[in-house]
Amino acid sequence: MSKVLEVCVDSLESAVAALNGGADRLELCSSLIEGGLTPTPGLLTKIQNMNPRKVPVYCMLRCRPGNFIYKIEEVEIMKEDAKILRRSGADGFVFGALANNADVDMKTCREIIKACYPLPVTFHRAFDFVRRPTIEVEVIIDLGFERILTSGKQQTAQVGVKLIKKLIEQAGSRIILMPGGGVNKDNIKYILDNTEAKEIHGSFKKLKDEPKSENQENEEIINVAEENVPVYVTDEDAVAEIVNMLKTV
């Protein structure tokens, strides 16, 4: 049985590439360069209208970059975003909240889960900042999350395979542990072989080759809106290649 591939996207172009490449699920956000923030309802609606296979689209709930310790007002923003995105066609949500002591913030999580109900929820890589992963995985299970996205408290899932495998063995069938972080075609087999995970997550992005505008070609004209900021998009061919790989691992 092939593994499930979730592709993280932050634009319509990336979403279309991931869907065409054969992704099993999308994690939709904005501003991946900041770790992923809440996407717009308009983007979600457009993607769902271009989603003939009805691939599930899970939306990130993260109202700002930075840490995962949220103020009451920020929690209210994410709850309202969840309600709007749910009405706009979200199939599930991805979020995580921590307390000041780096434990899971149970109260905040319960509030946001209630706003997401009845849709499923994934606890994102905020998990990689908890103090006691083997304890907090039990808390997350009790809260009712469907899965946990984790790099095993390391920079990449490849480095964190030991902890990921330990958590998968601990959780059994009670929750899905999904490796993510630095996943690519060169290390995906190693990660799966060493964790026995059933799902895996990545962005599989490439640098977008954008043509220069006339303003950029004219050195005498400076346009702040057209600074040479690199733009990354999902690589459809890379997704398709990994989908094929997952059929055999």
MOJO-V37015 format. One record per residue. N is the residue number from 1. RES is the residue in one small letter. NEAR is the number of other ideal C-beta (glycine too) atoms within 8 Angstrom. Layout:
BEGIN
((N | RES | NEAR) (N | RES | NEAR))
END
This chain:
BEGIN
((1 | m | 2) (2 | s | 7) (3 | k | 11) (4 | v | 9) (5 | l | 16) (6 | e | 16) (7 | v | 16) (8 | c | 13) (9 | v | 15) (10 | d | 11) (11 | s | 8) (12 | l | 9) (13 | e | 9) (14 | s | 13) (15 | a | 15) (16 | v | 10) (17 | a | 14) (18 | a | 15) (19 | l | 13) (20 | n | 9) (21 | g | 16) (22 | g | 9) (23 | a | 13) (24 | d | 8) (25 | r | 12) (26 | l | 16) (27 | e | 15) (28 | l | 14) (29 | c | 16) (30 | s | 11) (31 | s | 10) (32 | l | 13) (33 | i | 5) (34 | e | 7) (35 | g | 8) (36 | g | 13) (37 | l | 13) (38 | t | 12) (39 | p | 13) (40 | t | 6) (41 | p | 10) (42 | g | 6) (43 | l | 12) (44 | l | 16) (45 | t | 10) (46 | k | 9) (47 | i | 14) (48 | q | 10) (49 | n | 6) (50 | m | 10) (51 | n | 10) (52 | p | 4) (53 | r | 5) (54 | k | 5) (55 | v | 10) (56 | p | 9) (57 | v | 16) (58 | y | 16) (59 | c | 15) (60 | m | 16) (61 | l | 14) (62 | r | 13) (63 | c | 10) (64 | r | 6) (65 | p | 7) (66 | g | 3) (67 | n | 5) (68 | f | 8) (69 | i | 8) (70 | y | 11) (71 | k | 5) (72 | i | 6) (73 | e | 6) (74 | e | 10) (75 | v | 13) (76 | e | 8) (77 | i | 9) (78 | m | 16) (79 | k | 12) (80 | e | 9) (81 | d | 11) (82 | a | 14) (83 | k | 9) (84 | i | 9) (85 | l | 16) (86 | r | 9) (87 | r | 7) (88 | s | 10) (89 | g | 9) (90 | a | 13) (91 | d | 8) (92 | g | 14) (93 | f | 16) (94 | v | 14) (95 | f | 14) (96 | g | 11) (97 | a | 13) (98 | l | 14) (99 | a | 8) (100 | n | 5) (101 | n | 5) (102 | a | 8) (103 | d | 11) (104 | v | 14) (105 | d | 11) (106 | m | 8) (107 | k | 6) (108 | t | 10) (109 | c | 15) (110 | r | 9) (111 | e | 10) (112 | i | 17) (113 | i | 12) (114 | k | 8) (115 | a | 11) (116 | c | 12) (117 | y | 6) (118 | p | 2) (119 | l | 10) (120 | p | 8) (121 | v | 14) (122 | t | 16) (123 | f | 15) (124 | h | 12) (125 | r | 10) (126 | a | 11) (127 | f | 15) (128 | d | 12) (129 | f | 9) (130 | v | 12) (131 | r | 6) (132 | r | 7) (133 | p | 11) (134 | t | 9) (135 | i | 7) (136 | e | 13) (137 | v | 15) (138 | e | 8) (139 | v | 11) (140 | i | 13) (141 | i | 10) (142 | d | 6) (143 | l | 11) (144 | g | 5) (145 | f | 13) (146 | e | 8) (147 | r | 11) (148 | i | 14) (149 | l | 12) (150 | t | 19) (151 | s | 16) (152 | g | 14) (153 | k | 9) (154 | q | 11) (155 | q | 6) (156 | t | 11) (157 | a | 18) (158 | q | 10) (159 | v | 9) (160 | g | 16) (161 | v | 14) (162 | k | 8) (163 | l | 12) (164 | i | 17) (165 | k | 11) (166 | k | 9) (167 | l | 15) (168 | i | 11) (169 | e | 7) (170 | q | 8) (171 | a | 11) (172 | g | 5) (173 | s | 3) (174 | r | 5) (175 | i | 11) (176 | i | 8) (177 | l | 14) (178 | m | 14) (179 | p | 18) (180 | g | 14) (181 | g | 13) (182 | g | 9) (183 | v | 15) (184 | n | 9) (185 | k | 8) (186 | d | 4) (187 | n | 12) (188 | i | 15) (189 | k | 8) (190 | y | 9) (191 | i | 16) (192 | l | 14) (193 | d | 8) (194 | n | 9) (195 | t | 12) (196 | e | 8) (197 | a | 13) (198 | k | 6) (199 | e | 11) (200 | i | 17) (201 | h | 13) (202 | g | 13) (203 | s | 10) (204 | f | 13) (205 | k | 10) (206 | k | 8) (207 | l | 7) (208 | k | 9) (209 | d | 4) (210 | e | 5) (211 | p | 4) (212 | k | 5) (213 | s | 7) (214 | e | 5) (215 | n | 8) (216 | q | 9) (217 | e | 7) (218 | n | 7) (219 | e | 4) (220 | e | 3) (221 | i | 6) (222 | i | 3) (223 | n | 7) (224 | v | 5) (225 | a | 4) (226 | e | 8) (227 | e | 5) (228 | n | 5) (229 | v | 4) (230 | p | 6) (231 | v | 7) (232 | y | 10) (233 | v | 11) (234 | t | 17) (235 | d | 11) (236 | e | 10) (237 | d | 7) (238 | a | 13) (239 | v | 18) (240 | a | 11) (241 | e | 9) (242 | i | 13) (243 | v | 12) (244 | n | 8) (245 | m | 11) (246 | l | 13) (247 | k | 7) (248 | t | 6) (249 | v | 10))
END
